[in-house]
């Protein structure tokens, strides 16, 4: 690829953590970056103005869900997803591979693509690597992902290799379709292939080489967070990351807790997304510098302190834990709105502080100090788990 879309700005002297700039059609994105998930063209409980207020430069949407509802004709009629949802910054779209993977009882995969039944009305549909690219062109995705086969934790080497072989075949077909679309000079979004291979190192190594050979501006690491033990997650993530070129943006799909983000950044990962921060918020769980707290607990009924005394977001400046618990117990929508805002603000600030630490080559100390406080043994707090 002639143009360089990703530039490393600084590298910590004592680990692999780095900061960078990713140039996309709707503006530059500073990395490391967490991308809020807006599956249905909406980050649940938050307006686009609030996302911009926090400072997010890119969010994620899902091709599978948007294909089923409202449908591509509606989005095409709006002249693309950005105008449809009034979001002027960047959008990464997932191919829908993970969603189809989760519909194991309702889909059939072969080399041509995947036939599946809608979770909405049971209707049958077909995704191919080619039409997934074309759908994401209609969406106007700033970064589009290839269609891949995400495999289960615990499958055999033979099963994992078969899934990888199909993913690799699909990658080449998707890349060709994307190149043809870009040549038309109407679409400028980037294409990211995905490293798969389950939890077998030889397959991960093969996949990493094939993906690297595409010379794409960024590479995603998929097939993790599928029920494996935490130790195995880190082993395979660290192994896979070491196989990837240094000059490409690296994207780990599906992690969104402070602990996981900070560990991944130390390994040189640049991009993340996860539903965890907003889903957890809707269930009354919020991040603090001393771990995650549950607003629904009775101990918060008369606690007039903010969610986190050290947080400067508008939620912590204006509302108490007692009020937030009242909203939650009363099933007021405002609780989800405020808690979601706080959790995303918290992660955005965490990564901003991580960037500062990387620039000053003190990331290891920053991470250690943060996690020591975050994983405090006080039973009022709990560290999050990967979603």
FIMIGU-727057 format. One line per 2 residues: their letters; for each residue x, z, y of C-alpha. Coordinates in steps of 0.5 Angstrom, whole numbers, always signed. Example, Ala and Ser with C-alpha at 12.3 -4.5 7.8 and 13.67 -1.06 7.14 Angstrom:
AS) +25 +16 -9  +27 +14 -2
This chain:
XX) +0 +0 +0  +3 -2 +6
XX) +0 +3 +11  +2 +10 +10
XX) -4 +14 +11  -1 +21 +10
XX) +4 +24 +14  +8 +31 +12
XX) +9 +35 +18  +12 +41 +16
XX) +15 +44 +9  +16 +51 +8
XX) +23 +53 +6  +22 +57 +0
XX) +16 +54 -3  +12 +47 -4
XX) +7 +49 +1  +7 +44 +7
XX) +2 +41 +12  +0 +34 +14
XX) -4 +29 +17  -9 +25 +14
XX) -11 +19 +18  -18 +16 +16
XX) -23 +12 +19  -27 +17 +23
XX) -21 +21 +26  -15 +25 +23
XX) -15 +31 +18  -10 +36 +19
XX) -8 +39 +12  -9 +43 +8
XX) -16 +43 +9  -22 +46 +5
XX) -28 +41 +5  -35 +44 +6
XX) -40 +41 +0  -46 +37 +3
XX) -48 +34 -3  -55 +32 -1
XX) -52 +29 +6  -53 +37 +9
XX) -48 +43 +8  -54 +48 +6
XX) -56 +52 +11  -52 +49 +17
XX) -53 +44 +22  -47 +39 +24
XX) -46 +42 +30  -44 +49 +27
XX) -39 +45 +22  -36 +42 +28
XX) -36 +49 +32  -32 +52 +26
XX) -27 +46 +27  -29 +42 +20
XX) -26 +35 +21  -28 +33 +14
XX) -34 +34 +9  -36 +32 +2
XX) -42 +29 +0  -45 +26 -7
XX) -46 +19 -9  -50 +21 -15
XX) -55 +25 -11  -56 +21 -6
XX) -57 +15 -10  -63 +18 -13
XX) -65 +21 -7  -66 +18 -2
XX) -64 +12 -5  -59 +7 -2
XX) -64 +3 +1  -66 +8 +6
XX) -58 +10 +8  -57 +3 +8
XX) -62 +2 +13  -59 +7 +17
XX) -53 +4 +18  -49 +8 +13
XX) -49 +16 +12  -45 +18 +18
XX) -51 +15 +22  -56 +18 +17
XX) -54 +25 +18  -51 +25 +25
XX) -44 +27 +23  -39 +23 +27
XX) -33 +26 +23  -30 +24 +16
XX) -34 +24 +9  -31 +24 +2
XX) -36 +22 -3  -35 +24 -10
XX) -37 +19 -15  -42 +23 -19
XX) -37 +23 -25  -38 +31 -25
XX) -45 +31 -24  -46 +26 -30
XX) -41 +30 -34  -46 +36 -33
XX) -52 +32 -36  -49 +32 -43
XX) -56 +31 -46  -58 +26 -42
XX) -52 +21 -42  -49 +16 -46
XX) -42 +13 -44  -38 +7 -46
XX) -33 +3 -43  -38 -1 -39
XX) -40 +5 -36  -45 +11 -36
XX) -52 +10 -38  -56 +17 -36
XX) -63 +20 -34  -65 +22 -27
XX) -65 +30 -27  -71 +29 -22
XX) -76 +24 -25  -72 +22 -32
XX) -72 +15 -30  -66 +11 -33
XX) -60 +9 -29  -53 +6 -30
XX) -46 +7 -27  -40 +3 -27
XX) -34 +3 -24  -35 -3 -20
XX) -42 -1 -17  -40 +6 -16
XX) -35 +3 -11  -40 -1 -8
XX) -45 +5 -7  -40 +8 -3
XX) -38 +2 +1  -46 +3 +3
XX) -45 +10 +4  -39 +8 +9
XX) -35 +14 +5  -28 +15 +9
XX) -25 +17 +2  -29 +15 -4
XX) -27 +17 -11  -27 +13 -17
XX) -32 +14 -23  -28 +18 -28
XX) -30 +22 -35  -29 +29 -34
XX) -28 +32 -41  -30 +39 -44
XX) -25 +45 -44  -23 +46 -52
XX) -24 +39 -54  -19 +36 -59
XX) -13 +31 -57  -17 +25 -60
XX) -23 +26 -56  -19 +28 -49
XX) -15 +21 -50  -21 +17 -51
XX) -24 +20 -45  -17 +19 -41
XX) -17 +12 -44  -24 +10 -41
XX) -22 +14 -34  -16 +9 -34
XX) -20 +3 -35  -25 +5 -30
XX) -20 +6 -25  -17 -1 -25
XX) -23 -4 -25  -25 +1 -19
XX) -19 -1 -15  -20 -8 -16
XX) -27 -8 -13  -25 -3 -7
XX) -19 -8 -6  -24 -14 -5
XX) -29 -10 -1  -23 -8 +4
XX) -21 -15 +4  -28 -17 +7
XX) -25 -13 +13  -32 -9 +14
XX) -30 -3 +10  -24 +1 +12
XX) -25 +7 +7  -19 +10 +3
XX) -20 +10 -5  -17 +16 -9
XX) -16 +15 -17  -17 +22 -21
XX) -12 +25 -26  -15 +27 -32
XX) -12 +29 -39  -16 +35 -41
XX) -11 +41 -42  -6 +37 -46
XX) +0 +36 -42  +2 +29 -45
XX) -4 +26 -43  -4 +29 -36
XX) +3 +26 -36  +1 +19 -38
XX) -5 +20 -33  -1 +22 -27
XX) +4 +16 -28  -2 +11 -29
XX) -5 +14 -22  +1 +14 -18
XX) +3 +7 -20  -4 +5 -16
XX) +0 +7 -10  -6 +10 -7
XX) -6 +14 -1  -8 +20 -4
XX) -9 +23 -11  -14 +27 -14
XX) -13 +32 -20  -19 +33 -24
XX) -22 +36 -30  -20 +43 -28
XX) -25 +49 -27  -29 +47 -33
XX) -29 +54 -37  -22 +55 -38
XX) -18 +61 -37  -15 +62 -31
XX) -8 +62 -34  -9 +56 -37
XX) -12 +53 -30  -6 +55 -27
XX) -1 +52 -32  -4 +45 -32
XX) -5 +45 -25  +2 +47 -23
XX) +4 +42 -29  +0 +36 -26
XX) +2 +37 -19  +10 +37 -21
XX) +8 +30 -23  +6 +27 -17
XX) +9 +24 -11  +11 +28 -5
XX) +9 +23 +0  +1 +23 -3
XX) -4 +27 -1  -6 +32 -7
XX) -13 +34 -8  -16 +39 -13
XX) -23 +38 -14  -28 +44 -15
XX) -24 +51 -12  -26 +55 -6
XX) -24 +62 -6  -18 +65 -2
XX) -14 +67 -8  -15 +60 -11
XX) -14 +56 -5  -7 +60 -3
XX) -4 +59 -10  -6 +52 -10
XX) -3 +51 -3  +4 +54 -5
XX) +4 +49 -11  +3 +43 -5
XX) -4 +42 -6  -7 +39 +1
XX) -15 +38 +0  -20 +42 -3
XX) -28 +43 -4  -33 +47 -7
XX) -40 +50 -7  -38 +57 -8
XX) -37 +59 -1  -44 +57 +1
XX) -48 +58 -6  -45 +65 -6
XX) -47 +66 +2  -54 +64 +0
XX) -54 +70 -6  -52 +75 -1
XX) -44 +75 -2  -39 +74 +4
XX) -32 +74 +5  -28 +79 +8
XX) -20 +81 +9  -21 +86 +4
XX) -25 +82 -1  -32 +80 -3
XX) -38 +84 -1  -45 +84 -3
XX) -50 +85 +3  -55 +87 -2
XX) -52 +93 -4  -56 +100 -2
XX) -50 +102 +2  -50 +97 +7
XX) -57 +99 +9  -55 +104 +15
XX) -48 +101 +16  -48 +98 +23
XX) -41 +95 +22  -40 +87 +22
XX) -39 +84 +16  -31 +84 +17
XX) -28 +88 +23  -22 +83 +23
XX) -27 +76 +24  -28 +73 +30
XX) -34 +69 +28  -40 +69 +32
XX) -44 +72 +26  -39 +78 +26
XX) -39 +79 +34  -47 +80 +34
XX) -50 +82 +27  -49 +88 +23
XX) -48 +89 +15  -55 +93 +16
XX) -58 +87 +19  -56 +82 +14
XX) -58 +86 +9  -65 +87 +12
XX) -65 +79 +12  -63 +79 +5
XX) -68 +84 +2  -74 +81 +7
XX) -72 +74 +4  -71 +71 +11
XX) -68 +64 +12  -63 +67 +17
XX) -59 +71 +12  -57 +64 +9
XX) -55 +61 +15  -51 +67 +18
XX) -48 +68 +11  -46 +61 +10
XX) -43 +60 +17  -39 +66 +16
XX) -36 +64 +9  -34 +57 +12
XX) -31 +60 +18  -27 +65 +14
XX) -24 +60 +10  -23 +55 +16
XX) -19 +61 +19  -15 +63 +13
XX) -13 +56 +12  -11 +55 +20
XX) -7 +62 +19  -4 +59 +12
XX) -1 +53 +16  +2 +57 +22
XX) +6 +61 +16  +8 +54 +13
XX) +10 +52 +20  +14 +58 +20
XX) +17 +58 +13  +14 +65 +11
XX) +8 +62 +7  +10 +67 +1
XX) +10 +73 +5  +3 +71 +8
XX) +0 +70 +2  +3 +76 -1
XX) +0 +80 +4  -7 +77 +5
XX) -8 +78 -3  -6 +85 -3
XX) -11 +87 +2  -16 +82 -1
XX) -15 +85 -8  -16 +92 -6
XX) -18 +97 -11  -23 +99 -7
XX) -30 +98 -12  -34 +96 -5
XX) -30 +90 -6  -29 +84 -11
XX) -25 +78 -11  -28 +71 -12
XX) -28 +67 -18  -28 +60 -18
X) -34 +55 -18
